[in-house]
Amino acid sequence: HNPEKCNGPHHSGTSHAGLCTPKLMRIMKRIGYSQLDYGLEHWDAGILKRLGKGATPQLNANAIKITLDAGIRPVPNQIVGFPEETYETIYTMLDAWEKHGIVTEPFQLTGYPGSELFTQFRDEIIRQYNGDLEAFFMDLEDATKPTAVLTRNFSPAEIVGIQAILKQAAVSGDYMNARRLLKLSQQSHLK
């Protein structure tokens, strides 16, 4: 809180990129919102379409810009490890982070009980936990801990490594090093 720039209560909340308009953000700023959490999930158009939330890379970009223009800090939730995740989709996300100045720690995709992902990948989740579904439930916590890997194109070690590379890039702003590390990972992956 900087009393020279603002006063009164401060709020944070969760919103959807498709609901973000300049008028709404100005109103939210006026009533005290200082940050908004957006479940942007990813920046790849194909992954976003399959999620079925109606989000697009352009809606994500607009939400970030409009929110910042209103003086509200956007908090973008990002996810890696979708079933169809590839190095190309990872590069798409990294490019968007660099372009829009996003600083985030990406979550690993988690198939929570009751979700479509859990239903679709239940047998794979149980296999990864040696038949002990309760052990998977105990590992769920807050989505920051890697649990069952649902991506088809990466091993568990690879997706955790990619997640770490992305986090370091977002925090440090060193996207060139992230691309170098991802290229090395990709070359090892192809062998």
Secondary structure by P-SEA (a helix, b strand, c coil): ccccccccbbbbbbbbcccccaaaaaaaaaacccbbbbccccccaaaaaaacccccaaaaaaaaaaaaaaccccbbbbbcccccccaaaaaaaaaaaaaacccccccccccccccccccccaaaaaaaacccaaaaaaaccccccccccccccccaaaaaaaaaaaaaaaaacaaaaaaaaaaaaaaaaac
